[in-house]
Amino acid sequence: MVITGAVNVLVEIKLEFRMEEMMKRMKKLALAALCLIMAMAFLACKGSGDTTGSGKIKIYFIPNNLGNPYFDALSSGFEQAIAELGADKFEYYYVGPASAGATDQIEYIEAAVQNKAFAIFLAANSEDALNATLDDARKAGVRLYIINQDIPGSESHRDAAIMPVDFGTIGDAQIELMGGYINYEGEIAILSATTSAPDQNTWIEGMKKALANPKYAKMKLVDVVYGDDQPEKSTTEMEALLNKYPDLRGVICPTTVGIAAATKVVQTRKVADKVKVTGLGLPSEMKQYVEDGTSPGFQLWDPPKEGYLAVYMCWEEKNGSFKPAPGASFNAGKYGSITIRSNGWVMALEEPKTFDNTNLADFVY
């Protein structure tokens, strides 16, 4: 009986020990599961691309290419808005390729996604070559906005587009400006950026349609050439136009790099009285050429305003109830309330401004 009792006591002790071990293991498993759930929740928040993990809003601006003063001006608008709202609340990256090839921006978009961007603002180099990359970025939770243009035919691959101006007005405005400078008659040419640039192609088509107006019947478009938004190639193309068309009366350059290069060629050759150069230019770069009479004038909009609107849109989306959908409005600081149009456009201006000796001194970008 004593032996049997002792055995029973040992069994009970052993069972009690096992139960205690099981309880310890269950506690460990529960703690591990809780840690796993918390880690997954953290990664989900990080993967959505809404902040850097430090509470800052991470914004990327990827231009057509770096080294272009136009995009430097646009970037200054991002910086201005960030300074107003608080530099400690943002991480801003202005990165991009050296050239404006159709697919040159892909690696920069992918890097921004890997770096958990909240939003990417892209001046796309193609209407459709980036679609798969844009889709991947949005699936990762990144807001994808086109800026300074749109991607015609591929609008479903972005969230919205910040437009510098109503592009439907550019073709007519450029042809009318040139017509006034050459008395509405003579041969003209277009010096563009790249063959795949969506904005350039839209404007060129608009110019061709405008020339069908009987008002411009005596104006003849003889050539369209491309300087790839590179000063050297734009210079070479302008030289070739002057050599190929001795009766050329004017050249329209819907690119800030192209117009600066073309105007410099006219200045060097001293043919400003014969060949008029206009287009889309930066006041800071064109001022000298307008003042000395090399260019009678040019057009543009307000590039810094685009970047400014971009930052405020992100701020409102992160901190308010705003969502980037047609009809939705957001507070844009000094510009007041801005509403997204039915086509997903956030419009900076309705039509381009004309710059000449009468107003050039008032603009510094």
C-alpha positions as CSV (number, residue, x, y, z in Angstrom):
1,M,0.0,0.0,0.0
2,V,2.9,2.3,0.9
3,I,4.5,1.5,-2.5
4,T,1.3,2.0,-4.4
5,G,0.7,5.4,-2.7
6,A,4.2,6.5,-3.5
7,V,3.8,5.6,-7.1
8,N,0.6,7.5,-7.3
9,V,2.2,10.6,-5.8
10,L,5.0,10.4,-8.3
11,V,2.5,10.1,-11.2
12,E,0.7,13.1,-9.9
13,I,3.9,15.1,-9.6
14,K,4.9,14.1,-13.1
15,L,1.5,15.0,-14.5
16,E,1.6,18.3,-12.7
17,F,5.1,19.0,-14.1
18,R,3.9,18.2,-17.7
19,M,0.9,20.5,-17.3
20,E,3.1,23.3,-16.1
21,E,5.4,22.8,-19.1
22,M,2.5,22.8,-21.4
23,M,1.2,26.0,-19.9
24,K,4.6,27.6,-20.4
25,R,4.8,26.5,-24.0
26,M,1.2,27.7,-24.7
27,K,2.2,31.1,-23.2
28,K,5.3,31.2,-25.5
29,L,3.2,30.3,-28.5
30,A,0.6,32.9,-27.7
31,L,3.3,35.5,-27.3
32,A,5.0,34.5,-30.6
33,A,1.6,34.7,-32.4
34,L,0.9,38.1,-31.0
35,C,4.4,39.3,-32.1
36,L,3.7,37.9,-35.6
37,I,0.4,39.6,-35.8
38,M,1.9,42.9,-34.8
39,A,4.8,42.5,-37.3
40,M,2.3,41.7,-40.1
41,A,0.2,44.8,-39.3
42,F,3.4,47.0,-39.2
43,L,4.5,45.6,-42.6
44,A,1.0,46.2,-44.0
45,C,1.1,49.8,-43.0
46,K,4.6,50.2,-44.4
47,G,3.7,48.4,-47.6
48,S,0.8,50.8,-48.2
49,G,3.3,53.6,-48.9
50,D,1.5,56.1,-46.6
51,T,4.5,57.3,-44.6
52,T,8.2,56.7,-44.1
53,G,7.6,55.1,-40.7
54,S,8.7,58.3,-39.0
55,G,5.4,60.1,-39.7
56,K,6.7,61.9,-42.7
57,I,5.0,62.0,-46.1
58,K,7.4,60.6,-48.7
59,I,7.0,62.3,-52.1
60,Y,8.9,61.6,-55.3
61,F,9.0,63.8,-58.4
62,I,10.4,62.0,-61.4
63,P,10.8,64.4,-64.4
64,N,11.3,63.5,-68.1
65,N,15.0,63.9,-67.4
66,L,17.3,65.7,-65.0
67,G,19.4,68.8,-66.0
68,N,16.3,70.5,-67.5
69,P,15.8,74.0,-66.0
70,Y,12.0,73.7,-66.6
71,F,11.8,70.8,-64.2
72,D,14.0,72.6,-61.7
73,A,11.4,75.4,-61.7
74,L,8.6,72.9,-61.3
75,S,10.5,71.3,-58.4
76,S,10.8,74.6,-56.7
77,G,7.0,74.6,-56.3
78,F,7.3,71.3,-54.3
79,E,9.9,72.9,-52.1
80,Q,7.8,76.0,-51.5
81,A,4.7,74.1,-50.4
82,I,6.8,71.8,-48.2
83,A,8.3,74.9,-46.5
84,E,4.9,76.3,-45.9
85,L,3.5,73.1,-44.4
86,G,6.6,72.2,-42.5
87,A,9.8,70.6,-43.8
88,D,9.9,68.2,-40.9
89,K,6.6,66.6,-42.1
90,F,8.0,65.5,-45.5
91,E,10.7,63.6,-47.3
92,Y,11.0,64.9,-50.9
93,Y,13.0,63.3,-53.7
94,Y,13.7,64.9,-57.0
95,V,15.2,62.1,-59.1
96,G,15.2,60.9,-62.7
97,P,17.1,59.7,-65.7
98,A,19.7,61.7,-67.6
99,S,17.9,61.1,-70.9
100,A,14.2,61.2,-71.8
101,G,13.9,57.7,-73.4
102,A,10.5,56.0,-73.3
103,T,11.4,53.5,-70.6
104,D,14.3,55.4,-68.8
105,Q,12.1,56.2,-65.8
106,I,11.2,52.6,-64.9
107,E,14.0,52.0,-62.5
108,Y,13.3,55.3,-60.7
109,I,9.6,54.4,-60.2
110,E,10.6,50.9,-58.9
111,A,13.1,52.4,-56.5
112,A,10.5,54.8,-55.2
113,V,8.1,51.9,-54.6
114,Q,10.9,50.0,-52.8
115,N,11.5,53.0,-50.6
116,K,7.9,53.1,-49.5
117,A,6.8,56.3,-51.3
118,F,3.5,57.8,-50.4
119,A,3.1,59.4,-53.8
120,I,5.0,59.5,-57.1
121,F,4.6,62.5,-59.4
122,L,5.7,61.5,-62.9
123,A,6.3,63.5,-66.0
124,A,6.0,60.5,-68.2
125,N,8.2,59.9,-71.2
126,S,5.7,57.7,-73.0
127,E,1.9,57.4,-73.3
128,D,1.9,53.6,-72.7
129,A,5.4,52.1,-72.3
130,L,5.2,52.6,-68.5
131,N,1.8,51.2,-67.9
132,A,2.8,47.9,-66.3
133,T,5.3,49.7,-64.0
134,L,2.6,52.2,-63.0
135,D,0.2,49.3,-62.2
136,D,2.7,47.6,-60.0
137,A,3.3,50.8,-58.1
138,R,-0.4,51.3,-57.4
139,K,-0.8,47.7,-56.4
140,A,1.9,48.3,-53.8
141,G,-0.2,51.2,-52.4
142,V,1.6,54.1,-53.9
143,R,-0.4,57.0,-55.2
144,L,0.6,57.5,-58.8
145,Y,0.1,61.0,-60.3
146,I,1.1,62.2,-63.8
147,I,2.4,65.8,-63.6
148,N,2.9,68.5,-66.3
149,Q,0.9,66.4,-68.8
150,D,-1.2,63.3,-69.0
151,I,-0.9,59.9,-70.7
152,P,-3.6,59.9,-73.3
153,G,-5.2,56.5,-73.8
154,S,-3.6,55.2,-70.6
155,E,-5.4,57.3,-68.0
156,S,-6.6,54.2,-66.1
157,H,-3.1,53.5,-65.0
158,R,-2.8,56.7,-62.9
159,D,-4.8,58.2,-60.0
160,A,-5.0,61.7,-61.4
161,A,-2.9,64.2,-63.5
162,I,-1.7,67.7,-62.6
163,M,-1.9,69.7,-65.8
164,P,0.0,73.0,-66.3
165,V,-2.7,74.3,-68.6
166,D,-5.5,73.1,-70.8
167,F,-3.5,71.3,-73.5
168,G,-6.3,71.8,-76.0
169,T,-5.4,75.5,-76.1
170,I,-1.7,75.1,-76.9
171,G,-1.8,74.3,-80.6
172,D,-4.0,77.3,-81.5
173,A,-2.1,79.6,-79.1
174,Q,1.3,78.7,-80.6
175,I,0.2,79.0,-84.2
176,E,-1.5,82.3,-83.5
177,L,1.6,83.7,-81.8
178,M,3.8,82.7,-84.6
179,G,1.4,84.0,-87.2
180,G,1.4,87.4,-85.6
181,Y,5.2,87.5,-85.7
182,I,5.5,86.6,-89.5
183,N,2.4,88.4,-90.8
184,Y,0.6,85.1,-91.2
185,E,2.6,83.8,-94.2
186,G,5.7,81.8,-94.9
187,E,7.4,78.5,-94.1
188,I,7.6,77.4,-90.5
189,A,9.1,74.4,-88.7
190,I,8.7,72.8,-85.3
191,L,11.6,71.8,-83.1
192,S,10.2,69.4,-80.5
193,A,11.7,67.3,-77.6
194,T,11.4,63.5,-78.1
195,T,9.3,61.5,-80.6
196,S,7.5,59.7,-77.7
197,A,6.7,62.6,-75.4
198,P,2.9,62.6,-74.8
199,D,2.7,66.4,-74.2
200,Q,4.8,67.4,-77.2
201,N,2.8,65.1,-79.5
202,T,-0.5,66.5,-78.3
203,W,0.7,70.1,-78.9
204,I,2.1,69.3,-82.3
205,E,-1.2,67.7,-83.4
206,G,-3.0,70.8,-82.1
207,M,-0.7,73.0,-84.2
208,K,-1.4,70.9,-87.3
209,K,-5.1,71.2,-86.8
210,A,-4.9,74.9,-86.2
211,L,-3.0,75.4,-89.5
212,A,-6.1,74.0,-91.3
213,N,-7.9,77.3,-90.4
214,P,-8.2,79.5,-93.5
215,K,-6.7,82.3,-91.4
216,Y,-3.3,80.5,-91.7
217,A,-3.6,79.4,-95.3
218,K,-0.4,81.2,-96.3
219,M,1.6,79.5,-93.5
220,K,3.2,76.2,-94.4
221,L,4.6,73.6,-92.0
222,V,7.7,72.2,-93.8
223,D,9.2,70.0,-91.1
224,V,9.1,68.6,-87.5
225,V,12.4,67.8,-85.9
226,Y,13.4,66.5,-82.5
227,G,16.2,67.6,-80.2
228,D,15.5,65.0,-77.5
229,D,15.4,67.9,-74.9
230,Q,19.2,68.0,-75.1
231,P,20.9,71.4,-75.8
232,E,23.5,70.0,-78.1
233,K,21.1,68.0,-80.3
234,S,18.5,70.8,-80.3
235,T,21.3,73.2,-81.5
236,T,22.2,70.7,-84.3
237,E,18.6,70.3,-85.4
238,M,18.1,74.1,-85.5
239,E,21.3,74.6,-87.6
240,A,20.0,71.9,-90.0
241,L,16.6,73.6,-90.4
242,L,18.2,76.9,-91.3
243,N,20.5,75.2,-93.8
244,K,17.7,73.0,-95.4
245,Y,15.1,75.7,-95.7
246,P,16.6,79.0,-96.8
247,D,13.1,80.6,-96.9
248,L,12.2,79.6,-93.4
249,R,10.3,82.4,-91.6
250,G,9.8,80.9,-88.2
251,V,10.4,78.0,-85.8
252,I,8.1,76.9,-83.0
253,C,9.8,75.1,-80.1
254,P,7.3,73.7,-77.6
255,T,10.1,72.8,-75.3
256,T,12.1,75.0,-72.9
257,V,15.4,73.3,-73.9
258,G,14.7,73.5,-77.6
259,I,13.6,77.2,-77.6
260,A,16.7,78.3,-75.7
261,A,19.0,76.4,-78.1
262,A,17.2,77.5,-81.2
263,T,17.2,81.2,-80.1
264,K,20.9,81.0,-79.4
265,V,21.5,79.8,-82.9
266,V,19.5,82.6,-84.4
267,Q,21.4,85.1,-82.2
268,T,24.8,83.7,-83.3
269,R,23.9,83.7,-87.0
270,K,22.4,87.2,-86.6
271,V,19.2,86.2,-88.6
272,A,16.6,87.3,-86.1
273,D,15.2,89.8,-88.6
274,K,14.5,86.9,-91.0
275,V,13.7,83.9,-88.8
276,K,11.4,84.3,-85.7
277,V,11.7,81.8,-82.9
278,T,8.9,81.3,-80.4
279,G,7.4,78.4,-78.4
280,L,7.3,77.4,-74.8
281,G,10.2,78.9,-72.7
282,L,11.3,79.8,-69.2
283,P,11.3,83.6,-68.5
284,S,14.7,83.2,-66.7
285,E,16.3,81.7,-69.8
286,M,14.5,83.7,-72.5
287,K,14.8,87.2,-70.9
288,Q,18.1,88.0,-72.6
289,Y,16.9,87.0,-76.0
290,V,13.7,89.0,-75.8
291,E,15.5,92.0,-74.5
292,D,18.0,92.0,-77.4
293,G,15.3,91.3,-80.0
294,T,16.4,87.8,-80.9
295,S,13.0,86.4,-79.9
296,P,9.8,88.6,-80.1
297,G,8.1,86.6,-77.4
298,F,7.1,83.1,-76.2
299,Q,4.5,81.4,-74.0
300,L,4.4,79.2,-70.9
301,W,2.4,78.8,-67.7
302,D,3.5,78.5,-64.1
303,P,5.6,75.4,-63.5
304,P,6.2,76.0,-59.7
305,K,2.4,76.1,-59.2
306,E,2.2,72.5,-60.4
307,G,4.6,71.3,-57.7
308,Y,2.9,73.4,-55.1
309,L,-0.5,71.8,-55.9
310,A,1.0,68.4,-55.8
311,V,2.2,68.8,-52.2
312,Y,-1.0,70.2,-50.9
313,M,-3.0,67.4,-52.6
314,C,-0.8,64.8,-50.8
315,W,-1.2,66.7,-47.5
316,E,-5.0,66.8,-47.8
317,E,-5.1,63.1,-48.7
318,K,-2.9,62.1,-45.8
319,N,-4.4,64.3,-43.1
320,G,-8.0,64.9,-44.3
321,S,-10.9,63.2,-46.0
322,F,-9.8,64.0,-49.5
323,K,-9.5,61.2,-52.0
324,P,-8.2,61.7,-55.6
325,A,-11.5,61.2,-57.5
326,P,-13.3,63.3,-60.1
327,G,-15.3,66.0,-58.3
328,A,-13.3,65.9,-55.1
329,S,-11.8,69.2,-53.8
330,F,-8.8,69.9,-51.7
331,N,-7.3,73.0,-50.1
332,A,-4.3,74.3,-52.0
333,G,-2.9,76.9,-49.7
334,K,-2.6,80.3,-51.4
335,Y,-4.5,79.0,-54.4
336,G,-7.6,78.2,-52.4
337,S,-9.9,75.2,-53.2
338,I,-9.0,73.0,-56.2
339,T,-11.4,70.5,-57.7
340,I,-10.4,67.4,-59.7
341,R,-12.2,67.5,-63.1
342,S,-14.2,64.6,-64.6
343,N,-11.2,63.4,-66.6
344,G,-9.0,63.3,-63.5
345,W,-7.2,66.6,-64.2
346,V,-6.0,69.1,-61.6
347,M,-5.7,72.2,-63.7
348,A,-3.1,74.8,-62.8
349,L,-4.1,77.4,-65.5
350,E,-6.7,77.5,-68.2
351,E,-4.5,78.8,-71.1
352,P,-0.8,79.7,-71.6
353,K,0.6,83.1,-70.8
354,T,2.5,85.2,-73.4
355,F,5.8,86.7,-72.3
356,D,7.4,89.6,-74.1
357,N,9.1,92.9,-73.2
358,T,5.9,94.2,-71.7
359,N,5.7,91.7,-68.8
360,L,8.9,89.6,-68.7
361,A,10.4,91.5,-65.8
362,D,7.6,90.4,-63.5
363,F,8.4,86.7,-63.7
364,V,11.5,85.0,-62.2
365,Y,11.1,81.2,-62.9
